[in-house]
Amino acid sequence: MIITTFQSSLSFSPSTTHTSVLTTSKANPPASTYSTSTNSSSKTNTAQYTNTSDPLVQYDLDCRFNDNFCAKVSRAVWAAIDKFSEVVNIKNSLLIKVNYYSFCEEYTCANDTFGWGSPTSQFILPFEDGADLNYVYPQALAKQLAPYSSTSVWSKYDVQININHDVYVNSADGWNGEGLASNGVFWFFNDSDSQTIGPKQVDFRYIVLHELLHGLGFLSSWAAYFWTDKSPFRILVNGVIDPLELQLVTPGPYWFINQETGPAYVTGFQPTMIFDKFLVNVDTELNVTSVSQLSDLAFDMQNFCVQDSNAFIVNFIRAFNAANQSTTAHKLWISMSKPETLTFQFQPPTVANSSYNLIPYLNQTYRSMTLLTGEDIFSGANFEYVDPTVNRPGLMISHLDDQYMNTTDFLMTNVYHRGKPLEELVEMFYREIPVIKYNMSVSRTNSTIVERRYMSPIGPGILRILDSMGYSTVLTKTNYTTDGNVKTPKSRSLCDDSNANHGLKSSTSSSSSSSHGTRLLHENSNQTNLILLVSAFISVLFVLVI
């Protein structure tokens, strides 16, 4: 089996291509042990392969403070992961990397940024059962759907979560002399030092669970990649391209850096995330409502590509603005600047005994969910995530609309409830809906069936999104054998080969070398892009001066 890598659609990094062999050894879960190591120079405590209630879902914690404080962080991470494991069925082991530190140490200070979560790698899965070849899957989900439980292509970690300590101390009442606040904005579950949550505090489990779901694939590839002030693309074209020509909402671009000459090149647009398969744009203009499947719009944009010197970023943007697809991209910009214009449209559950088929309340309530749009999603304050190396503009629409803030699906709105622990929020919101019951076995080793009430901070609508993407859950038990999944028809485009070759003419076709057998397409990211983009920026300035 041939494995081909390509660049991420959600972070800015140069792509590399290599081939490898997919191995078929059985995966073993990480060792259920707890150990810590301290680096005195960086004040880092590392908890490795820490126990959770589910041995198949483990985490590594890097925490850059003292042991007592990091133990609080670790307990909260543990508890948050347990909330996930209670309602999502995991077949192949997951390892989550959690970093807790001051963003000021590594990035531009971001005192209002709680953190971020993302997949470590993303894949196209060309397998007949369960996956849709036209979309990109986060590694955590790809591992559940792929027919091989272990392969050399998987990254060590499946999800990465970074939590910003600066937010914790920003609202502190006092200090202990070690960079720790006596009453910061994070409230830690099961903390003997602070058993009652303060009115301005946020349950730390809430934050971890929210970012975990982003890392599991609650992410869109659609964004205004050329607009944001901190976007590497915007930096390269400032003063050269009319800002109006940058007001475009597109899938993630295919791009690369010419190592010899420096400038950045963009050849076309990448496949979108599996989350995006279900997105629908609903817009009303002059009393006429138009409905567009974003999957269809993505396929059309993926048919636009350029080669050679036309791929130079300035030339690409000008060429795209002259193409028909740019009209759609600009209309999406205008539409998403208005509230309630983007929905996640549910398809029928892939298994007949899904609770969303059998329980009238769930069946009637969850036909679609509205995602976050509005004038603020393109503003710098909400649009930016720290600096170019972690710039993820798609995250804004990867949230539920504010209308869900005071419902059972509160977890994935973009504002945190303060002053209440998760249990109180769950109790308060589930009190307002009919009781939801489901059956499940006592454990993996005990098949006795028991009836339980569904009361998770991962609301039933959020869980419905996860099962639509492909996860097996307690309300839709697919066991990851979903023959009922509807595959999206898409004709092969000439741009597929062009983008695989970085838009450069070559006597050797990358597609011909990988057409003999099934391909597992893999995308990864790293931190070398910042240096390369600075180099590219200097090169562009030099060209402009000349």
N, C-alpha and C positions, 0 to 999 in steps of 0.2 A: 504494500500500500504506500502511495506517495503522499508525503505531507508537504504542503507549501505554505509558507508564512506570508502574511501581508499586514499592512499597517492598520492601527486602530482607528475606528471612526469617531471615537469619543475623546481621544487625547492626541496631542500633537507630537508625533515622533517619527523619525525616519524609518522606513521599512527595510527589512532584509529578507532574502529568500534563501532557503536551504532545503535539502531533502533529507529524510530520515525514514526509519522503518517503524511502523506501529507495532508494538509488542502486545502480547495477549495474556500476560501473567495476571493472576487474580490479585485485586487490590486488597490490602489490609488496612484497617483504620489506624490512625496514629496511636502511638503508645499512650495509654491512659495514666500518665505520670505527671507529677508536678515538680518542677525544679526552677530555681531562680539563680541568675548570675548577675553580678553587679560590676559595671565598668566605672571605676572611680572618676575617670576623666570626663565621661559624658553623663554621669549620674543616671545610667540606664539600668533598670531592673528588667530582666527578661523571664517571663513565665512561659515555659515550653510545653506544648501538647497538654494543655490543662484539661482536667476532667470536666465533663458536663454530664447531664443526665443521659444523654444519648452518645454512646461511644463512637458513633459514625460522624458526629459533628464536634470538632475540637477547635481550639484557638491557640495562637501564640500571642502573647502580649509584650510589647516593648513600652515600658513606662519609665519616664526620665525623672522620677522623684523618689522620695524615701520609701522604705519597705511598707510602712504602715499605710501611707496614702495609696500606694500601688496595689495593696491588698484590697482596698475599697474598690478601686477601679476594676480589679480582676473579678471580684464577687459580682459586681454589676454586669460585667460582660457575660459572665457565666449565666446569670439569671436571664439576660436578654436572649441569649442563644437558646436557652431552654424554652422560652416562649415560642420561638420559631419551630423548634423540634417537636413541640406538642401538636402542631397542626399541619406541618408539611412532612411528608414521608420521604426519607432519604434512603436510597438504595446503595449508593457508592459513597465512600467517605469524603467529607469536606474538611478542609483546614482553613481557618480564617485568620488573617493577620490583622491585629489591632495595634495601632501606634497611638500613644498618648503623650503629647509633648506640646511645647510652646511653638506655634507657627512662626513666631518672630525669630526663632533660632535658625530656621532654614528658608523661610519665604518672607515676602513682604508682610509686615504685621497686619493681622486681620482680626481685630478685637471683637467683631460681630459675627464671625464665621464659626459656627459650632464644629464643623468638620465636613468630611465627605466620605462616601463609600463607592467603590466601583469594582467591577470584575477585574481580576488580574490578567485574564486572557479571554479571547472571544473566538468562536469557531463557526464555520459553516459545516453542517453535518449532512453529507449526502447519503443518508441511510433511509431505507424504505419505511421503517416503522417509527412513527412519532415525530420526526423532524421535517422541517420545510427547507429545502435546499436554497431558497431565495433569501433567507434571512440569517443573521448572525446570532449565535447563542452564547450567553455568558458561560464561562467554564463550569460553574457550579451546576448548571442545568445540562450542559453538554455531557458531563460525566454521568448523569443519570440516564440520558437518552442513547449514548453511544453503545454499540454492542460489545465493546471492550472495556473492562473495568479499570485497566491500567495501561498506560502508554507513556512513552518517553516525551511526548509532546505536551502533556499537562504541565502547567507551572506548579511549583511547590505549593503555593497558596491559591485558593479558589476565589477569595474575596479579600480586598484590602480596605480597612477602615482607618481613617486618621481623625482623631479628636483633638480639638484645639484647647490647650490649657489656658490660653489668653482670655477666652470667654469666661472661664471659671473665676479667674482672679479679677476680671474687669469690674465686677460688682461686689467685690469683697468688702466686708466690714472691718477686717483686721488681718494681721500677718503674723506668722510664727517665726520669721527670720530665715526660713528655708525656701522662700518663693512659693509658699503655700498659704492660702487664705483660710481664715477661721470659719467663714460662712460664705463660700463662693456660690455661683449660680447653679452648680451641679449638686443635686441631692443624691446620696448614695444609699441604695437599698441595704437594709440589714446593717446599718452603721450605728454602733453603740454611742458614738460621739454626737450624733444628730438624728434622733429617732423620729422627729417631727419635721416634715418638709416646710420650708419657709415660703411666704407668699410670692417671692420673686424667683424661687428655685425651680429647676426642671429635673425630673427623675432621670438619672443618667441612663437607666435601662431603655427609656423612651428614645433617647438620642441614638444609642447603639443599634437598637432594633430598626429604627428608621433608616440609618445608613446601611445596615445589613441588607435590607430589602433592595436598596439601590444596587448594591454589589451583586445581588442575586438576579438582577436583570430588570428591575423596575426603572428602566432608563430608555430614553428616546435618542435616536441619532439625529433627529431633525433640530436644526438650530441656525442662528444667524452667524455662521462661522467667520464671515468677513467683516462683521460690524463692530464687535466689542473692542473697546480701546486697548485691552490687554491681549487680544488675539495676535499671535505672530503674523497672521495674514494681514491684519489691519496695519500693523507696524510697518510692513514692507511696502504698502501702497499709499500711506498717508501723503497727501499733497500731490499725488499723481492721478488718483482715481476720484471722480466726483463721489462724495459720500452717499448720494442718492443711489448710485449704482452698487452700493454695498448693502443696501436694505433688501436682503435676500434670505429666505429661509430654505435651506437645502439639506439633503443628507450629508454625512461627513465626506469631505473631499479625499480623493487619492492624491497624495503629494509626496515629493521627495526633494532632497537637497543634492545638487551637483557638487560632489566633494572637491572637484578640481577648481571650479569657478565660483562656487558659493551661492548663487541665486536659488531661490525656491521655485519649484515647478509644480503645477497642479494639472492633472490630466483628465480628471472626471470625478464621478461620485461613486462612493462605495455602497454595497448592500447595507440595508438598515437592520436594526436590532429586531429580534422576534417580538418585542413589545410593540414595535411600530406596525406590525402586520394588522393590528386591530384598530388603528387610529383613523378617525373620520373627521374631516373638516366640515363644519356646518356654519354657513355664513348667510346673512340676509342683507341684501343691498337693493335699495329702491323697491322694497316690499317683495322681492324675489329671493327665495331661499335656494341656495345651491348646496349640494352634498357631494363631497369628493373623498374617495378612499385614498389615504396617503400612500398606500401600497402601489396604486396605479400611478400616482404622481411620481413616486420614487423610481419606478421602472422607466418612466418617460425620461426623467432626468439622467438616469444611468445610461441612456442612449446618447447623451452628449459627451463627447470627448475630443481632445486635441492631441497633437503630437509635436515633438521636437521643439523648435523655438516658440511655437504657438502656446506651449505649455508654461512658458515663463509667466509667473503669477500675474503680472500686469496685463499681458496679452490674453491670458485665460479669462480674467474677469471681463475684459472688453469683449472677447468673443462670446462669452456666455450671455452678456447683456444684449448682444445682437441676435441671440438664438430665441426660438419660440419658448423654450423651457424657462427662460428668465421671467417671462410674463407670469407664469404660474408661481415662481419663487417670490416675486414681488407681491403678488396677490396674497400669498400665505403670510408674508410680513404684515400686510395691512390687516388681514383677518385675525391673526394671532395677537395683534395689538388691541383687539376687542375682547371683552370677557365672554366666557362660555361658548367658544367657537371650535373647541376640539373635544372629541369624545373617544372613549375606549369602548368599542362596540363588541359586545359578547356574541360569539357564535354558540350554537347549541353544545352542551357538554359532550365530551367524546365518549362517555359511558352512560348507559341508560339509567343506572341506579344512582346517579349523582343527586345529592341533596338539592341542587338547584333545579332539578326536574321534579323531585318528589315533594318538596315543601313549598306550598303556595306562596308564602311570604317571600322566600328567596327567588322563586321563579318570576314573580311579578315585579320585584324591586330591582333585580340586577339584570336588566336588558342592556344597559349601557351605564357608563360613569363619565362625568365631565372632568376634564383635566384643567390645569391652571393655565390660563391665558389672560391677556390684558395689557394695558399700556406699560406696566412696570416690568414686564419680563425682558424688555430690551434695555432697561436702564442700567447704568454701571453698577449701582449699589447692590442690585439683586442679581445681576448677570454674571459678575465676576467671581471666580473662585481662586483667590490668592495670587497666582502669577501664571505666566504662560505654561509652565510645566504641568500645572494641574488645572488648566482652564477647561471647564466642562460646561459650555453654554447650554447643552441639551438638558441639563438638570432642572432648569426652571419649569419646563412643561412636563417634566417627569414627576409631577405632584398632582394630587387631586385638588379640585377647585375648593375655594374657601367655604362653599355651601356644605361641605362634609366636616367642617371643623367641630361641630357639636353633634356628631353622629358616631356610630360604632366604627366608622372608617376614618377616624380622626388622625390615625398614625401617619398617613402619607400626605397630609396637607403640609404647607410650607411654613407654618407657624406652630411653635410648641406651646401646649398648655402649661402654665406655671402654677405652682402652689398646690398641686395634687399628685400623689403617687399613681402609678399605672393602675393599681387595683381599684382605686377610687374612681378614676376615669372610666374604666371598663364597667364597673357596677352602675355608674350613673347613666351611661349611654345605652347599655343593654337593657336597662329597666324600661326603656321607651319602645322596645320592639317585642314581637312575639318570641316565646322561648324556642330556641333552635336546638334540636337533639340529633345526635348521630350515634352510630354503633361502631365500636372498634375493639380489637383484641387487647387484653391486659398488657401484653408486652410482646417482644419478638420471640420469646421462648415460651410464653403462655398464650395459647390461642383462645382462651375463654373470652366470649364476646360480652361486653358491658355497654350500657347506654350512658352517654355523657351529654352534658349541656355545653353548647358552644359559647364560650365567653372569653375570647382572646383579644388582646390589643391589636392583633392582625385581623381587622374587621372582615365580615363575610364578603364585602365587595372587593377588598384588597386580595383576599384569598381567591376570589373568582378570577381576578387578573392573573394571579400566579398559575392557576390551573389552566387558564387559556393559553399561557405561554408554554405550558408543558409539564409543570410540576404536578406530582401526585399529592393530594391533600386529604385530610380527614373527611371533607365534604364531597370530594370527587376523587375516588380511589382508582387511579388508572394503572398503578404498578408500573408505569412508564412503558406500557404496551398499548399505544393509542392508535389503533388502526383507523379509528374514526376521524383523525385529524384531517382537515381539508387542506390540501396542498395548493399553493398559489400558482396558477399557470403563468409562465413567463418565457418568451422566446429568447434564445441566446442572442446577445448583442455583439456587434463588431468591437464595441468598446471593452468587452471583457478581456480580450487579448491585449488591446492597446494599454489598458491600465495595468495589467499584469507585467507588461514590459516597461513600465514607467513612461509610456507614450513615446518610446524611442524605437526607431526602426532597427530590426535585428534579423539576421539570417536564421537564427534559431528561435523557434516559437516555444514559449514557456508552456503553452497549452498542449502542444504535441508531446512534450516530455512527461506530462502528467495525465494523459488521456487513457493510458493503459492501466485500468483498475480504478478503484474508488479513491477520491481525494478527500482528505480532512484538511480544510483550510483554516489556518490559525493566524490570529492577530495578536500582537504583543505590544508593549510600550516600554520605554526606558527614559532615562533622564538626560541623554546626550543631546536631545533636541535643542535645549536652550543655547548651548554653545554654538551649534550649527546655525541656529536662526540668527544669533547675533552676528555670526560671520556673514550670513546671507544679507542681513540688514546693511552691514558695512559695504558689501559688494554693490547693493542696489544704490546706496548713496554715491558710491564712486562712479557708477554708470551715469547717474543723473547729473553729477557735477561735470563729467566729461561731455 
